[in-house]
């Protein structure tokens, strides 16, 4: 145990945020075991909410809390009452939440009741199965029927057809090698029971149960009736920084509860849907209890929640006590300890993966565990190799360890452990940079000064429903403009209320940015919230979807012919195989089609295309930015024409025409190599309809594109000095390859021709009649070129276009094309 001296010398890292109040965060300075007045063991924590470590407070853990693993340097959140600088967390009052900024799903916590190792793996490796997909689709059908208030069997079949034929689940069906008919047979088992259950209960308008705490005997006076009167929300997303929880509630329902001898009470409660067998298990009940706890972030205590088993139509009320919540939070804290300490590092050595919780010896639980492969892989690749300093487990107690990994060779195990380590390092690095915790620990004004956040937003206009789980919203800024917010189209965001009760009400992407507002495509429809709710948008710097990488890694280690083939190629570096010639595989009637596809490509692109067509395994297309990789890949998926009774059409081309003809200002990008030029252009655009045009440096556009891109080269020097920035041919490569449909370049050609790559580019364009040069008798700083196809901008003299300034070209071009932010 650390002494007081070493504790005070340990500095609190700069990235740590400490605070008091509702979302308090305390740093643990010291941990001491002590014996209480009654002779029982206690744990005393010395804590502080100040970076200076002064003042300090004391937290006393007892009545079971003392067994919790908490160490010097941990961050804790405390619920309860502080009296004279002392918190007491015991059997009857208070909670301690360890590492509260690690938000853990209620599903993982519930699954860790019987096996903590499964809970940890469930937070890292998220994979799918036929049962999980079936459950998701049935949930979807029930939720949509609930929101439409129509549970007729015919309606449920219609919703099932839409779900199975839509695009939402096709990717997962494909990855699981399932057909739509396979899933239809699974889904239709549930439709009649669901319809019967809802229709029967809607006729009686109430359901009766005995509501009682599990720890108490049933009493006759506990009888009550409950009527579900409305569905408030589906898939309600809740983050709870108070309790370190997160999750999506299947259905949030409004119910009326009548207890014997009392008036009717109305509550908003969570309703958890289950597609498996009816068990009313401790895991299922625990999920509902945790949902109730999470819901305190949004509303008052609902007291109860409900479990609905869709296969039988039976619904069970779940009422929780303080003890229930206490034990589940202690379980959550153990899970957080393992997730927050995923690496171990000895002095002077590289970090290594930490051991997982021990493997249980329950053959039945292990047999049906969805994490059994990952459990065995981690044990054999990491723990049994001495990396964690552990003794290998007794294999006779865990026979599945051998079954799940005996097909893997040493190279495969090394590959697995190395990539798990790299993904873990990346996750830890992302968390140290702030992650998502600034959303609830920093107010809007603080976060805005750091960038990546915009507050004081009101929702305006109607919400446009694009498809399932995609809703376009428009927000307008109250007060100062958005200058400096740092948001770009395509940025991933989290939408919260500025009120602390509405964390992460929706997630999505920015679709348009102007000086006065933002448009976003979100996964939730926020029109159900009051119109006066003030929102804030934060760039989502949290999860980097590492679980997708880990899920793919797990699939790669599966004992199947397809995974074995991939291991040979990916891990053992077997060279890919190719067919000798195209003539041996291409039917005669396809050769003309292939020739037409290749016609528009240059020689390296044609070679790449042919290699792809000859590939038995894979073809890796490699090239610097701007060398045509995207063009090559797009050529592999040509836009097909559609022949109908009405004639021939090409939906893909029609969509592209629409994009070009109706381009919004947010789809236009301006690139310049100098920040001062960016500032000048932004100020000229000002409050015009073109304020949504994105103005940025070349580096900011790396890996991104726009429908229309305008490049301003800036330099117009009498001696042809172009500066260091324009000498970087890689930046030029990026700048001229960001446009999807039209590229406009503005600059002084005599100056730019002193730069060899630009000289080659301009000469080639002139030879191909793509450009013409017109010198304008102006200042030396503004000598520009006009391009065939622009046809707008500047003044026309003798049939030629003369551009008087880069901004005039931009302004005329946008005005004449009628491209605005609307």
HELIX and SHEET records of a PDB file:
HELIX    1   1 UNK A    4  UNK A    9  1                                   6    
HELIX    2   2 UNK A   65  UNK A   67  5                                   3    
HELIX    3   3 UNK A  106  UNK A  111  1                                   6    
HELIX    4   4 UNK A  116  UNK A  124  1                                   9    
HELIX    5   5 UNK A  130  UNK A  148  1                                  19    
HELIX    6   6 UNK A  153  UNK A  165  1                                  13    
HELIX    7   7 UNK A  170  UNK A  175  1                                   6    
HELIX    8   8 UNK A  180  UNK A  204  1                                  25    
HELIX    9   9 UNK A  220  UNK A  222  5                                   3    
HELIX   10  10 UNK A  282  UNK A  295  1                                  14    
HELIX   11  11 UNK A  322  UNK A  340  1                                  19    
HELIX   12  12 UNK A  363  UNK A  367  1                                   5    
HELIX   13  13 UNK A  372  UNK A  381  1                                  10    
HELIX   14  14 UNK A  383  UNK A  385  5                                   3    
HELIX   15  15 UNK A  400  UNK A  405  1                                   6    
HELIX   16  16 UNK A  410  UNK A  432  1                                  23    
HELIX   17  17 UNK A  438  UNK A  441  1                                   4    
HELIX   18  18 UNK A  444  UNK A  450  1                                   7    
HELIX   19  19 UNK A  526  UNK A  528  5                                   3    
HELIX   20  20 UNK A  546  UNK A  556  1                                  11    
HELIX   21  21 UNK A  561  UNK A  570  1                                  10    
HELIX   22  22 UNK A  582  UNK A  584  5                                   3    
HELIX   23  23 UNK A  588  UNK A  599  1                                  12    
HELIX   24  24 UNK A  603  UNK A  614  1                                  12    
HELIX   25  25 UNK A  629  UNK A  636  1                                   8    
HELIX   26  26 UNK A  651  UNK A  661  1                                  11    
HELIX   27  27 UNK A  665  UNK A  667  5                                   3    
HELIX   28  28 UNK A  675  UNK A  685  1                                  11    
HELIX   29  29 UNK A  699  UNK A  701  5                                   3    
HELIX   30  30 UNK A  725  UNK A  727  5                                   3    
HELIX   31  31 UNK A  729  UNK A  735  1                                   7    
HELIX   32  32 UNK A  749  UNK A  752  1                                   4    
HELIX   33  33 UNK A  756  UNK A  767  1                                  12    
HELIX   34  34 UNK A  806  UNK A  817  1                                  12    
SHEET    1   A 7 UNK A  82  UNK A  83  0                                        
SHEET    2   A 7 UNK A  86  UNK A  89 -1                                        
SHEET    3   A 7 UNK A  57  UNK A  61  1                                        
SHEET    4   A 7 UNK A  41  UNK A  48 -1                                        
SHEET    5   A 7 UNK A  26  UNK A  35 -1                                        
SHEET    6   A 7 UNK A  75  UNK A  79 -1                                        
SHEET    7   A 7 UNK A  95  UNK A  98 -1                                        
SHEET    1   B 4 UNK A 104  UNK A 105  0                                        
SHEET    2   B 4 UNK A 245  UNK A 259  1                                        
SHEET    3   B 4 UNK A 223  UNK A 240 -1                                        
SHEET    4   B 4 UNK A 207  UNK A 210 -1                                        
SHEET    1   C 5 UNK A 104  UNK A 105  0                                        
SHEET    2   C 5 UNK A 245  UNK A 259  1                                        
SHEET    3   C 5 UNK A 265  UNK A 274 -1                                        
SHEET    4   C 5 UNK A 304  UNK A 309  1                                        
SHEET    5   C 5 UNK A 314  UNK A 319 -1                                        
SHEET    1   D 2 UNK A 343  UNK A 344  0                                        
SHEET    2   D 2 UNK A 352  UNK A 353 -1                                        
SHEET    1   E 7 UNK A 453  UNK A 467  0                                        
SHEET    2   E 7 UNK A 470  UNK A 477 -1                                        
SHEET    3   E 7 UNK A 517  UNK A 522 -1                                        
SHEET    4   E 7 UNK A 506  UNK A 513 -1                                        
SHEET    5   E 7 UNK A 492  UNK A 497 -1                                        
SHEET    6   E 7 UNK A 534  UNK A 539 -1                                        
SHEET    7   E 7 UNK A 453  UNK A 467 -1                                        
SHEET    1   F 2 UNK A 642  UNK A 644  0                                        
SHEET    2   F 2 UNK A 647  UNK A 649 -1                                        
SHEET    1   G 4 UNK A 694  UNK A 696  0                                        
SHEET    2   G 4 UNK A 668  UNK A 672  1                                        
SHEET    3   G 4 UNK A 706  UNK A 712  1                                        
SHEET    4   G 4 UNK A 739  UNK A 746  1                                        
SHEET    1   H 2 UNK A 795  UNK A 797  0                                        
SHEET    2   H 2 UNK A 800  UNK A 802 -1                                        
END                                                                             
